[in-house]
Amino acid sequence: MTLQLEIYTPVQEYLKKEVDMVIVPGKMGELGILPQHTPLLSLLNEGMVKIKTEGKWQEIKISEGYIEVGSNKVTILVDNVLT
C-alpha cells in the first residue's frame, strides 16, 4: 500500500507521486507518515522532507509550511522548496 504525496508552493506543483513513507519536520518534532495514517493537520518547520519509495530515500529541503494527511494522501504546502 502507498500514499499519494503532493508538494505545492504558491507558484507550482513541485511534486506529485506515490510513496511508501514520508517523514516531515513538524513543529513539535519529526512526523512519520505511513499508509492508513490517522487524519492530521500540522505546521511544519523548515527542514528536510524524507521520502521513501521502493526502498530508496530521497530528501527535499522545504521552508516552513503546512501538512495535511487524510485518505492515504499527504499534501504539503510551503513557501519555497530549498533544494
N, CA, C and O atoms as a Tinker XYZ file with bonds, in Angstrom:
   332  protein
     1  N      0.849000   -1.180000    0.000000    73     2
     2  CA     0.000000    0.000000    0.000000    64     1     3
     3  C      0.897000    1.247000    0.000000    63     2     4     5
     4  O      1.958000    1.257000    0.624000    81     3
     5  N      0.462000    2.281000   -0.698000    73     3     6
     6  CA     1.251000    3.503000   -0.810000    64     5     7
     7  C      0.416000    4.724000   -0.438000    63     6     8     9
     8  O     -0.790000    4.635000   -0.206000    81     7
     9  N      1.099000    5.866000   -0.390000    73     7    10
    10  CA     0.481000    7.169000   -0.150000    64     9    11
    11  C      0.645000    8.024000   -1.392000    63    10    12    13
    12  O      1.635000    7.889000   -2.110000    81    11
    13  N     -0.308000    8.900000   -1.653000    73    11    14
    14  CA    -0.147000    9.919000   -2.693000    64    13    15
    15  C      0.468000   11.137000   -2.010000    63    14    16    17
    16  O     -0.148000   11.717000   -1.116000    81    15
    17  N      1.670000   11.532000   -2.416000    73    15    18
    18  CA     2.346000   12.699000   -1.857000    64    17    19
    19  C      2.283000   13.835000   -2.859000    63    18    20    21
    20  O      2.600000   13.659000   -4.036000    81    19
    21  N      1.868000   15.014000   -2.379000    73    19    22
    22  CA     1.833000   16.205000   -3.209000    64    21    23
    23  C      2.493000   17.338000   -2.443000    63    22    24    25
    24  O      2.163000   17.585000   -1.283000    81    23
    25  N      3.435000   18.035000   -3.099000    73    23    26
    26  CA     4.102000   19.193000   -2.500000    64    25    27
    27  C      3.839000   20.389000   -3.407000    63    26    28    29
    28  O      4.112000   20.350000   -4.607000    81    27
    29  N      3.299000   21.459000   -2.804000    73    27    30
    30  CA     2.954000   22.664000   -3.557000    64    29    31
    31  C      3.653000   23.888000   -2.972000    63    30    32    33
    32  O      3.820000   24.004000   -1.758000    81    31
    33  N      4.061000   24.802000   -3.864000    73    31    34
    34  CA     4.481000   26.146000   -3.488000    64    33    35
    35  C      3.425000   27.088000   -4.049000    63    34    36    37
    36  O      2.554000   26.637000   -4.793000    81    35
    37  N      3.465000   28.382000   -3.722000    73    35    38
    38  CA     2.459000   29.296000   -4.273000    64    37    39
    39  C      2.464000   29.380000   -5.803000    63    38    40    41
    40  O      1.462000   29.773000   -6.400000    81    39
    41  N      3.565000   29.020000   -6.436000    73    39    42
    42  CA     3.663000   29.178000   -7.885000    64    41    43
    43  C      3.643000   27.877000   -8.683000    63    42    44    45
    44  O      3.522000   27.909000   -9.908000    81    43
    45  N      3.760000   26.726000   -8.004000    73    43    46
    46  CA     3.806000   25.484000   -8.778000    64    45    47
    47  C      3.471000   24.259000   -7.939000    63    46    48    49
    48  O      3.543000   24.274000   -6.710000    81    47
    49  N      3.100000   23.192000   -8.657000    73    47    50
    50  CA     3.025000   21.867000   -8.056000    64    49    51
    51  C      4.437000   21.318000   -8.182000    63    50    52    53
    52  O      4.886000   21.023000   -9.289000    81    51
    53  N      5.150000   21.175000   -7.059000    73    51    54
    54  CA     6.552000   20.769000   -7.101000    64    53    55
    55  C      6.700000   19.266000   -7.295000    63    54    56    57
    56  O      7.570000   18.814000   -8.040000    81    55
    57  N      5.845000   18.485000   -6.618000    73    55    58
    58  CA     5.991000   17.030000   -6.667000    64    57    59
    59  C      4.631000   16.381000   -6.498000    63    58    60    61
    60  O      3.806000   16.835000   -5.704000    81    59
    61  N      4.405000   15.311000   -7.255000    73    59    62
    62  CA     3.183000   14.511000   -7.101000    64    61    63
    63  C      3.558000   13.084000   -7.454000    63    62    64    65
    64  O      3.830000   12.783000   -8.616000    81    63
    65  N      3.575000   12.185000   -6.443000    73    63    66
    66  CA     3.953000   10.797000   -6.709000    64    65    67
    67  C      3.477000    9.873000   -5.608000    63    66    68    69
    68  O      3.142000   10.308000   -4.507000    81    67
    69  N      3.455000    8.594000   -5.926000    73    67    70
    70  CA     3.121000    7.551000   -4.959000    64    69    71
    71  C      4.379000    7.202000   -4.174000    63    70    72    73
    72  O      5.440000    6.982000   -4.758000    81    71
    73  N      4.258000    7.151000   -2.837000    73    71    74
    74  CA     5.409000    6.870000   -1.979000    64    73    75
    75  C      5.022000    5.848000   -0.913000    63    74    76    77
    76  O      3.840000    5.606000   -0.665000    81    75
    77  N      6.035000    5.255000   -0.290000    73    75    78
    78  CA     5.803000    4.277000    0.778000    64    77    79
    79  C      5.722000    4.917000    2.158000    63    78    80    81
    80  O      4.995000    4.441000    3.031000    81    79
    81  N      6.484000    6.016000    2.351000    73    79    82
    82  CA     6.560000    6.676000    3.662000    64    81    83
    83  C      7.077000    8.094000    3.476000    63    82    84    85
    84  O      7.858000    8.366000    2.565000    81    83
    85  N      6.633000    8.996000    4.351000    73    83    86
    86  CA     7.105000   10.379000    4.356000    64    85    87
    87  C      7.450000   10.753000    5.792000    63    86    88    89
    88  O      6.690000   10.453000    6.713000    81    87
    89  N      8.592000   11.404000    5.987000    73    87    90
    90  CA     8.963000   11.955000    7.289000    64    89    91
    91  C      9.119000   13.457000    7.100000    63    90    92    93
    92  O      9.854000   13.904000    6.219000    81    91
    93  N      8.420000   14.243000    7.936000    73    91    94
    94  CA     8.425000   15.699000    7.795000    64    93    95
    95  C      8.880000   16.357000    9.090000    63    94    96    97
    96  O      8.753000   15.774000   10.167000    81    95
    97  N      9.422000   17.599000    8.984000    73    95    98
    98  CA     9.866000   18.334000   10.172000    64    97    99
    99  C      8.714000   19.088000   10.825000    63    98   100   101
   100  O      8.516000   20.271000   10.550000    81    99
   101  N      7.955000   18.420000   11.680000    73    99   102
   102  CA     6.832000   19.059000   12.375000    64   101   103
   103  C      7.314000   20.059000   13.415000    63   102   104   105
   104  O      8.472000   20.020000   13.830000    81   103
   105  N      6.439000   20.945000   13.831000    73   103   106
   106  CA     6.784000   21.959000   14.842000    64   105   107
   107  C      7.210000   21.337000   16.165000    63   106   108   109
   108  O      8.024000   21.915000   16.885000    81   107
   109  N      6.672000   20.169000   16.491000    73   107   110
   110  CA     6.998000   19.511000   17.767000    64   109   111
   111  C      7.973000   18.345000   17.579000    63   110   112   113
   112  O      8.190000   17.567000   18.508000    81   111
   113  N      8.560000   18.218000   16.391000    73   111   114
   114  CA     9.482000   17.132000   16.101000    64   113   115
   115  C      9.094000   16.437000   14.810000    63   114   116   117
   116  O      8.085000   16.774000   14.192000    81   115
   117  N      9.897000   15.470000   14.408000    73   115   118
   118  CA     9.634000   14.766000   13.156000    64   117   119
   119  C      8.349000   13.943000   13.237000    63   118   120   121
   120  O      8.023000   13.358000   14.270000    81   119
   121  N      7.630000   13.918000   12.109000    73   119   122
   122  CA     6.416000   13.118000   11.985000    64   121   123
   123  C      6.627000   12.093000   10.884000    63   122   124   125
   124  O      7.006000   12.455000    9.770000    81   123
   125  N      6.391000   10.826000   11.174000    73   123   126
   126  CA     6.467000    9.773000   10.176000    64   125   127
   127  C      5.067000    9.407000    9.711000    63   126   128   129
   128  O      4.195000    9.099000   10.523000    81   127
   129  N      4.857000    9.442000    8.402000    73   127   130
   130  CA     3.535000    9.162000    7.837000    64   129   131
   131  C      3.620000    7.898000    6.984000    63   130   132   133
   132  O      4.405000    7.823000    6.038000    81   131
   133  N      2.802000    6.911000    7.332000    73   131   134
   134  CA     2.683000    5.654000    6.592000    64   133   135
   135  C      1.260000    5.534000    6.045000    63   134   136   137
   136  O      0.374000    6.270000    6.481000    81   135
   137  N      1.023000    4.618000    5.095000    73   135   138
   138  CA    -0.357000    4.398000    4.637000    64   137   139
   139  C     -1.281000    4.096000    5.816000    63   138   140   141
   140  O     -0.858000    3.511000    6.813000    81   139
   141  N     -2.530000    4.498000    5.693000    73   139   142
   142  CA    -3.564000    4.315000    6.721000    64   141   143
   143  C     -3.358000    5.229000    7.939000    63   142   144   145
   144  O     -3.945000    4.981000    8.992000    81   143
   145  N     -2.539000    6.279000    7.814000    73   143   146
   146  CA    -2.294000    7.193000    8.929000    64   145   147
   147  C     -3.583000    7.923000    9.308000    63   146   148   149
   148  O     -4.422000    8.209000    8.454000    81   147
   149  N     -3.723000    8.214000   10.575000    73   147   150
   150  CA    -4.851000    8.995000   11.070000    64   149   151
   151  C     -4.843000   10.375000   10.419000    63   150   152   153
   152  O     -3.768000   10.940000   10.223000    81   151
   153  N     -6.002000   10.938000   10.077000    73   151   154
   154  CA    -6.031000   12.296000    9.518000    64   153   155
   155  C     -5.317000   13.282000   10.437000    63   154   156   157
   156  O     -5.393000   13.181000   11.662000    81   155
   157  N     -4.618000   14.245000    9.816000    73   155   158
   158  CA    -3.747000   15.145000   10.568000    64   157   159
   159  C     -3.618000   16.453000    9.820000    63   158   160   161
   160  O     -3.593000   16.472000    8.589000    81   159
   161  N     -3.537000   17.551000   10.561000    73   159   162
   162  CA    -3.216000   18.864000   10.024000    64   161   163
   163  C     -2.209000   19.472000   10.980000    63   162   164   165
   164  O     -2.475000   19.555000   12.179000    81   163
   165  N     -1.032000   19.907000   10.466000    73   163   166
   166  CA     0.028000   20.381000   11.350000    64   165   167
   167  C      0.888000   21.433000   10.651000    63   166   168   169
   168  O      0.960000   21.495000    9.424000    81   167
   169  N      1.533000   22.248000   11.469000    73   167   170
   170  CA     2.538000   23.189000   10.979000    64   169   171
   171  C      3.856000   22.458000   10.776000    63   170   172   173
   172  O      4.149000   21.487000   11.474000    81   171
   173  N      4.653000   22.930000    9.814000    73   171   174
   174  CA     5.968000   22.351000    9.554000    64   173   175
   175  C      7.057000   23.396000    9.765000    63   174   176   177
   176  O      6.866000   24.572000    9.453000    81   175
   177  N      8.188000   22.967000   10.292000    73   175   178
   178  CA     9.388000   23.790000   10.365000    64   177   179
   179  C     10.145000   23.698000    9.055000    63   178   180   181
   180  O      9.913000   22.792000    8.255000    81   179
   181  N     11.047000   24.635000    8.842000    73   179   182
   182  CA    11.989000   24.491000    7.735000    64   181   183
   183  C     12.833000   23.262000    8.016000    63   182   184   185
   184  O     13.235000   23.029000    9.156000    81   183
   185  N     13.101000   22.485000    6.996000    73   183   186
   186  CA    13.908000   21.282000    7.179000    64   185   187
   187  C     13.757000   20.335000    6.015000    63   186   188   189
   188  O     13.359000   20.725000    4.918000    81   187
   189  N     14.086000   19.074000    6.275000    73   187   190
   190  CA    14.100000   18.058000    5.231000    64   189   191
   191  C     12.832000   17.198000    5.270000    63   190   192   193
   192  O     12.433000   16.702000    6.324000    81   191
   193  N     12.215000   17.035000    4.107000    73   191   194
   194  CA    11.162000   16.039000    3.919000    64   193   195
   195  C     11.865000   14.799000    3.380000    63   194   196   197
   196  O     12.529000   14.850000    2.344000    81   195
   197  N     11.712000   13.685000    4.093000    73   195   198
   198  CA    12.348000   12.431000    3.681000    64   197   199
   199  C     11.269000   11.534000    3.085000    63   198   200   201
   200  O     10.237000   11.281000    3.707000    81   199
   201  N     11.529000   11.059000    1.869000    73   199   202
   202  CA    10.536000   10.297000    1.112000    64   201   203
   203  C     11.109000    8.924000    0.784000    63   202   204   205
   204  O     12.191000    8.813000    0.206000    81   203
   205  N     10.370000    7.874000    1.162000    73   203   206
   206  CA    10.793000    6.508000    0.848000    64   205   207
   207  C      9.903000    5.952000   -0.258000    63   206   208   209
   208  O      8.680000    5.907000   -0.130000    81   207
   209  N     10.550000    5.527000   -1.355000    73   207   210
   210  CA     9.850000    4.939000   -2.491000    64   209   211
   211  C     10.631000    3.721000   -2.958000    63   210   212   213
   212  O     11.801000    3.833000   -3.323000    81   211
   213  N      9.989000    2.560000   -2.948000    73   211   214
   214  CA    10.614000    1.308000   -3.381000    64   213   215
   215  C     11.965000    1.067000   -2.708000    63   214   216   217
   216  O     12.929000    0.663000   -3.359000    81   215
   217  N     12.024000    1.316000   -1.405000    73   215   218
   218  CA    13.228000    1.049000   -0.624000    64   217   219
   219  C     14.311000    2.101000   -0.706000    63   218   220   221
   220  O     15.342000    1.966000   -0.048000    81   219
   221  N     14.110000    3.147000   -1.495000    73   219   222
   222  CA    15.120000    4.204000   -1.640000    64   221   223
   223  C     14.605000    5.498000   -1.025000    63   222   224   225
   224  O     13.417000    5.812000   -1.108000    81   223
   225  N     15.525000    6.248000   -0.402000    73   223   226
   226  CA    15.177000    7.504000    0.253000    64   225   227
   227  C     15.586000    8.692000   -0.601000    63   226   228   229
   228  O     16.627000    8.680000   -1.257000    81   227
   229  N     14.755000    9.703000   -0.580000    73   227   230
   230  CA    15.011000   10.982000   -1.251000    64   229   231
   231  C     14.753000   12.074000   -0.219000    63   230   232   233
   232  O     13.856000   11.932000    0.612000    81   231
   233  N     15.515000   13.151000   -0.258000    73   231   234
   234  CA    15.295000   14.268000    0.656000    64   233   235
   235  C     15.059000   15.548000   -0.132000    63   234   236   237
   236  O     15.712000   15.806000   -1.143000    81   235
   237  N     14.104000   16.347000    0.356000    73   235   238
   238  CA    13.791000   17.640000   -0.240000    64   237   239
   239  C     13.768000   18.659000    0.889000    63   238   240   241
   240  O     13.058000   18.469000    1.876000    81   239
   241  N     14.531000   19.731000    0.758000    73   239   242
   242  CA    14.553000   20.776000    1.783000    64   241   243
   243  C     13.423000   21.766000    1.512000    63   242   244   245
   244  O     13.268000   22.267000    0.399000    81   243
   245  N     12.634000   22.036000    2.564000    73   243   246
   246  CA    11.485000   22.934000    2.436000    64   245   247
   247  C     11.586000   24.095000    3.426000    63   246   248   249
   248  O     12.308000   24.026000    4.420000    81   247
   249  N     10.844000   25.160000    3.128000    73   247   250
   250  CA    10.652000   26.242000    4.085000    64   249   251
   251  C      9.514000   25.840000    5.026000    63   250   252   253
   252  O      8.951000   24.753000    4.898000    81   251
   253  N      9.180000   26.721000    5.970000    73   251   254
   254  CA     8.044000   26.452000    6.854000    64   253   255
   255  C      6.771000   26.306000    6.023000    63   254   256   257
   256  O      6.662000   26.857000    4.928000    81   255
   257  N      5.810000   25.554000    6.562000    73   255   258
   258  CA     4.567000   25.371000    5.839000    64   257   259
   259  C      3.569000   24.554000    6.641000    63   258   260   261
   260  O      3.534000   24.604000    7.870000    81   259
   261  N      2.755000   23.798000    5.905000    73   259   262
   262  CA     1.682000   23.006000    6.498000    64   261   263
   263  C      1.655000   21.622000    5.865000    63   262   264   265
   264  O      2.099000   21.425000    4.733000    81   263
   265  N      1.120000   20.664000    6.627000    73   263   266
   266  CA     0.886000   19.322000    6.102000    64   265   267
   267  C     -0.535000   18.923000    6.438000    63   266   268   269
   268  O     -1.037000   19.203000    7.526000    81   267
   269  N     -1.179000   18.261000    5.478000    73   267   270
   270  CA    -2.490000   17.674000    5.696000    64   269   271
   271  C     -2.415000   16.210000    5.284000    63   270   272   273
   272  O     -1.936000   15.885000    4.198000    81   271
   273  N     -2.892000   15.329000    6.164000    73   271   274
   274  CA    -2.891000   13.895000    5.896000    64   273   275
   275  C     -4.328000   13.397000    5.984000    63   274   276   277
   276  O     -5.049000   13.718000    6.929000    81   275
   277  N     -4.739000   12.611000    4.990000    73   275   278
   278  CA    -6.072000   12.020000    5.023000    64   277   279
   279  C     -6.265000   11.095000    3.841000    63   278   280   281
   280  O     -5.781000   11.386000    2.748000    81   279
   281  N     -6.955000    9.998000    4.032000    73   279   282
   282  CA    -7.299000    9.047000    2.966000    64   281   283
   283  C     -6.099000    8.656000    2.106000    63   282   284   285
   284  O     -6.173000    8.688000    0.878000    81   283
   285  N     -4.994000    8.287000    2.753000    73   283   286
   286  CA    -3.764000    7.871000    2.064000    64   285   287
   287  C     -3.236000    8.951000    1.114000    63   286   288   289
   288  O     -2.646000    8.646000    0.078000    81   287
   289  N     -3.457000   10.207000    1.481000    73   287   290
   290  CA    -2.943000   11.331000    0.707000    64   289   291
   291  C     -2.260000   12.309000    1.656000    63   290   292   293
   292  O     -2.810000   12.670000    2.696000    81   291
   293  N     -1.062000   12.729000    1.286000    73   291   294
   294  CA    -0.293000   13.701000    2.062000    64   293   295
   295  C     -0.100000   14.936000    1.197000    63   294   296   297
   296  O      0.471000   14.853000    0.109000    81   295
   297  N     -0.573000   16.076000    1.674000    73   295   298
   298  CA    -0.414000   17.333000    0.958000    64   297   299
   299  C      0.454000   18.259000    1.806000    63   298   300   301
   300  O      0.154000   18.515000    2.971000    81   299
   301  N      1.532000   18.754000    1.205000    73   299   302
   302  CA     2.446000   19.673000    1.875000    64   301   303
   303  C      2.399000   21.002000    1.138000    63   302   304   305
   304  O      2.599000   21.056000   -0.075000    81   303
   305  N      2.133000   22.072000    1.875000    73   303   306
   306  CA     2.090000   23.428000    1.327000    64   305   307
   307  C      3.214000   24.232000    1.953000    63   306   308   309
   308  O      3.275000   24.368000    3.175000    81   307
   309  N      4.109000   24.771000    1.123000    73   307   310
   310  CA     5.261000   25.528000    1.620000    64   309   311
   311  C      5.461000   26.773000    0.766000    63   310   312   313
   312  O      4.982000   26.836000   -0.367000    81   311
   313  N      6.171000   27.770000    1.310000    73   311   314
   314  CA     6.516000   28.949000    0.536000    64   313   315
   315  C      7.547000   28.640000   -0.523000    63   314   316   317
   316  O      7.459000   29.114000   -1.655000    81   315
   317  N      8.550000   27.820000   -0.136000    73   315   318
   318  CA     9.648000   27.525000   -1.054000    64   317   319
   319  C     10.146000   26.105000   -0.866000    63   318   320   321
   320  O     10.100000   25.556000    0.235000    81   319
   321  N     10.623000   25.515000   -1.955000    73   319   322
   322  CA    11.408000   24.289000   -1.903000    64   321   323
   323  C     12.846000   24.757000   -2.044000    63   322   324   325
   324  O     13.184000   25.430000   -3.018000    81   323
   325  N     13.701000   24.408000   -1.084000    73   323   326
   326  CA    15.030000   24.992000   -0.964000    64   325   327
   327  C     16.138000   24.090000   -1.481000    63   326   328   329
   328  O     17.259000   24.154000   -0.977000    81   327
   329  N     15.857000   23.249000   -2.475000    73   327   330
   330  CA    16.886000   22.347000   -2.990000    64   329   331
   331  C     17.803000   23.033000   -3.975000    63   330   332
   332  O     18.724000   22.408000   -4.500000    81   331
